[in-house]
Amino acid sequence: MTGNHDPQQELRSRTEFWVSRLHVRPRLIRIQAMRTKWGSCSRRGTITLASDLANEEVSFQNFVIAHELLHLRIRNHGRLFKAFMTAHVPNWRSLERAEQRSRRGSKSVCVHVSAKAPDAGER
């Protein structure tokens, strides 16, 4: 046995690191089975991550976690969002492309509830 190796706890710890780094305050962080997406961010501030994300490469975990947490600041995938992603996860575009080409490519990075909400930080 390897001791206290719990992939989901490691995913939760990684998420807390990104919460601090991005200066965001999610209302709730959930890790649960998700069949069609790696994560989501609700309008109420709930971040949900797919439990099997814990089995993916750390760089991909960082990409998904940062992506979802940044939606607490910017609800859409516009220029400002992409600039923040580039600032915090410089290789995010290659991670996104690699995932789209992989065998698990049918699972999208995120689906957002009511993403049409106006964004106070973007004009």
C-alpha positions as CSV (number, residue, x, y, z in Angstrom):
1,M,0.0,0.0,0.0
2,T,1.2,3.5,-0.7
3,G,-0.2,5.1,2.4
4,N,-2.4,8.2,2.1
5,H,-2.5,8.5,-1.7
6,D,-6.0,9.7,-2.4
7,P,-6.3,11.1,-5.9
8,Q,-9.5,13.0,-5.2
9,Q,-8.0,14.6,-2.1
10,E,-5.0,15.6,-4.2
11,L,-7.4,17.1,-6.7
12,R,-9.2,19.0,-3.9
13,S,-5.8,20.3,-2.6
14,R,-4.8,21.4,-6.1
15,T,-8.1,23.2,-6.4
16,E,-7.5,25.1,-3.1
17,F,-4.1,26.1,-4.4
18,W,-5.7,27.6,-7.5
19,V,-8.4,29.3,-5.4
20,S,-5.7,31.1,-3.5
21,R,-3.6,31.9,-6.6
22,L,-6.6,33.3,-8.6
23,H,-8.1,35.2,-5.6
24,V,-11.5,33.7,-6.1
25,R,-14.1,32.5,-3.7
26,P,-16.2,29.6,-4.9
27,R,-19.3,29.0,-2.8
28,L,-18.8,25.2,-3.0
29,I,-16.3,22.9,-4.6
30,R,-17.7,19.5,-5.6
31,I,-16.0,16.4,-7.0
32,Q,-18.4,14.0,-8.5
33,A,-18.9,11.6,-11.5
34,M,-19.5,13.6,-14.7
35,R,-20.0,11.8,-18.0
36,T,-19.8,14.6,-20.5
37,K,-17.6,17.3,-19.1
38,W,-14.5,17.8,-16.9
39,G,-15.9,20.6,-14.9
40,S,-18.6,23.3,-14.6
41,C,-19.2,26.6,-12.8
42,S,-22.7,27.6,-11.8
43,R,-24.0,31.1,-11.6
44,R,-24.2,30.7,-7.8
45,G,-20.5,30.0,-7.6
46,T,-20.4,26.2,-7.3
47,I,-17.4,24.6,-9.0
48,T,-17.9,21.0,-10.0
49,L,-15.0,18.8,-11.1
50,A,-15.2,15.3,-12.6
51,S,-13.9,12.7,-10.2
52,D,-11.9,11.0,-13.0
53,L,-10.0,14.3,-13.5
54,A,-7.9,13.1,-10.6
55,N,-6.5,10.4,-13.0
56,E,-5.4,12.8,-15.7
57,E,-2.0,14.6,-16.1
58,V,-1.4,17.3,-13.5
59,S,-1.0,19.9,-16.3
60,F,-4.5,19.0,-17.6
61,Q,-5.9,19.1,-14.0
62,N,-4.4,22.6,-13.6
63,F,-5.9,23.7,-16.9
64,V,-9.5,22.5,-16.0
65,I,-9.3,23.8,-12.5
66,A,-8.1,27.3,-13.5
67,H,-10.6,27.4,-16.4
68,E,-13.5,26.7,-14.1
69,L,-12.3,29.0,-11.3
70,L,-11.8,31.9,-13.7
71,H,-15.4,31.6,-14.7
72,L,-16.2,33.0,-11.2
73,R,-14.7,36.3,-12.5
74,I,-15.5,36.1,-16.2
75,R,-18.7,34.2,-17.3
76,N,-17.8,33.8,-21.0
77,H,-14.9,32.6,-23.1
78,G,-14.2,36.0,-24.6
79,R,-10.9,37.9,-25.0
80,L,-10.5,38.8,-21.3
81,F,-11.1,35.2,-20.3
82,K,-8.5,33.9,-22.8
83,A,-6.0,36.6,-21.6
84,F,-6.4,35.4,-18.0
85,M,-6.0,31.8,-19.0
86,T,-2.8,32.6,-20.9
87,A,-1.5,34.6,-17.9
88,H,-2.1,31.7,-15.5
89,V,-1.8,28.6,-17.7
90,P,0.4,29.7,-20.6
91,N,0.0,26.3,-22.4
92,W,-3.7,26.1,-22.0
93,R,-4.4,26.1,-25.8
94,S,-2.2,23.1,-26.4
95,L,-3.8,21.2,-23.5
96,E,-7.2,22.0,-24.9
97,R,-6.2,20.8,-28.4
98,A,-4.6,17.7,-27.1
99,E,-7.7,16.7,-25.2
100,Q,-9.9,17.3,-28.2
101,R,-7.7,14.8,-30.2
102,S,-7.4,12.2,-27.4
103,R,-9.6,9.1,-27.0
104,R,-11.5,10.9,-24.3
105,G,-12.1,13.9,-26.5
106,S,-15.9,13.5,-26.3
107,K,-15.7,14.9,-22.8
108,S,-15.7,18.7,-23.0
109,V,-13.8,21.1,-20.7
110,C,-16.9,22.8,-19.4
111,V,-20.5,23.6,-19.9
112,H,-21.8,26.7,-18.1
113,V,-25.2,27.4,-16.7
114,S,-26.6,30.7,-18.1
115,A,-23.4,31.7,-19.7
116,K,-25.2,34.6,-21.3
117,A,-25.2,36.6,-18.1
118,P,-23.5,40.0,-18.6
119,D,-19.9,40.2,-17.4
120,A,-19.2,43.2,-15.2
121,G,-15.4,43.0,-16.0
122,E,-15.7,43.0,-19.8
123,R,-17.0,45.7,-22.1
